[in-house]
Amino acid sequence: MTLTEKSALIVGGGVIGLTSAFRLATEGWRVTMLDPAPAKGATWAAAGMVAPSAEIAPGEEQNYLLQRRALVAWRELSAQLCQLTGDCVELHETGTLLVGWDASDRRLVHQFAQVAGEFDVHPRVVRPTSDAAMFSGISGRVSDGLFVDGDAWLDPDQAVAALSSANRRLGVQVVNALVTEVATSEHGVTATTPEELFAASLGILATGANELPRGAVSSGVHAVRPVRGMTVRVNGIDRSAQPMIRAFVHGRTFYFVSRPGGYGVLGATSEERSEPIVEIGELQRLLRDALDVVPALEGATLLETRLGLRPASVDLQPFFEVLNGGRWAWSSGHYRHGVTLAPLAAHDALTFAGTTT
Ligand SMILES: Cc1cc2nc3c(=O)[nH]c(=O)nc-3n(C[C@H](O)[C@H](O)[C@H](O)COP(=O)(O)OP(=O)(O)OC[C@H]3O[C@@H](n4cnc5c(N)ncnc54)[C@H](O)[C@@H]3O)c2cc1C
């Protein structure tokens, strides 16, 4: 295989690998994506919030601006997928309602408003008395909240299905295998699985929070650590015409994303751990907090829990690092926002590909 062939290996088939494969394939690259279990990592657990404003946090202005760009990029990507395959990724631009449970939680909401103001985001104070529909299902104890406009959610399963279908049409080859070693030669790259050796002109490692395969040498500037998170899937209350809820409860936070038809996603726990287990205490805290604030969930049915490892970098920012002298790159560190940021990671992949040809 020679460089002129515009061929790429993508190691990892989560949302970052899938969007990167899609972007390269639409530009005429011959793409092979390798993953033993595509889209069953962090992407599987994600709630699908594309919510730059609700996620505002002190010192994270850069990340906020990145997410705003990503929301625009998702609108374009969604339209492109729809046109190509008829499988559309719907962006539900509902905004977010922020509420606090007790006095100290309400102070956190107030502090959020101050930080948001510094980012030029100006939430609106809302009350059950004047905005009853927004508070449907929410405890009468919650006497007010903040509404932030412009936030959205999408269904990550729908996004994975649409991207996979588009990639199939564009000829992306999917190999269900673990890459154990990568290498670079003068003419391109190779990736080794237990069965086979794959070659191409360049390669992208989109391995999320997992360790890099042997032979991938980072400069040491970047590193990722796994931060375990869980979402709980429920059925039974439909608030889909209302904003997503982000609540502060006893100093913790949870969110609730409601989809049409009664399917809902409650999230998310966050533990600096990587064992793939659901701890009862973790689950109980999330459900208790959610039931306090949204008592309407009492009669909902528990469908499943989903667990994933968020790829957290040292500064909690995403990165795209060129490795091994230029033909491999590492796209990771998307932490809590990988679904949101995926179209931007795909853009980085294309820029990188452009520089190697
Ligand atoms: C509970 C939870 C809720 C979240 N909610 C949101 C949200 O609402 N909005 C949002 O924007 N983000 C959210 N996130 C974050 C988001 O899910 C992640 O940032 C994103 O999924 C990371 O995507 P990825 O493709 O890098 O990693 P992953 O989805 O983990 O994919 C990595 C893939 O690489 C494969 N792989 C690893 N090593 C190898 C190898 N050697 N060979 C071949 N394949 C390999 C794995 O099998 C896996 O499929 C959430 C995360 C969690 C855990």
The ligand as an ORCA input file, in Angstrom:
! r2SCAN-3c Opt
* xyz 0 1
  C     -21.976      7.724     32.152
  C     -21.495      8.592     31.046
  C     -22.329      9.593     30.559
  C     -21.884     10.438     29.527
  N     -22.726     11.388     29.027
  C     -22.301     12.194     28.019
  C     -23.166     13.162     27.473
  O     -24.329     13.284     27.868
  N     -22.698     13.974     26.485
  C     -21.422     13.868     26.002
  O     -21.037     14.648     25.121
  N     -20.582     12.928     26.492
  C     -20.983     12.106     27.493
  N     -20.134     11.179     28.027
  C     -18.748     11.141     27.555
  C     -18.633     10.364     26.267
  O     -19.368      9.170     26.370
  C     -17.150     10.032     25.981
  O     -16.364     11.195     26.057
  C     -17.035      9.450     24.565
  O     -17.916      8.370     24.406
  C     -15.612      9.010     24.278
  O     -15.644      8.399     23.014
  P     -14.422      7.518     22.491
  O     -14.786      7.066     21.137
  O     -13.150      8.286     22.698
  O     -14.334      6.318     23.537
  P     -15.177      4.973     23.644
  O     -16.607      5.182     23.364
  O     -14.811      4.373     24.965
  O     -14.603      4.093     22.451
  C     -13.285      3.607     22.463
  C     -13.305      2.326     21.658
  O     -11.963      1.903     21.437
  C     -11.940      0.486     21.460
  N     -10.552      0.082     21.736
  C      -9.806      0.389     22.816
  N      -8.575     -0.155     22.708
  C      -8.543     -0.787     21.495
  C      -7.561     -1.533     20.798
  N      -6.327     -1.721     21.304
  N      -7.873     -2.082     19.600
  C      -9.101     -1.873     19.040
  N     -10.079     -1.163     19.657
  C      -9.799     -0.636     20.886
  C     -12.933      0.112     22.553
  O     -13.415     -1.219     22.361
  C     -14.015      1.173     22.363
  O     -15.091      0.718     21.554
  C     -20.566     10.290     29.004
  C     -19.750      9.264     29.485
  C     -20.213      8.411     30.481
  C     -19.327      7.304     30.955
*
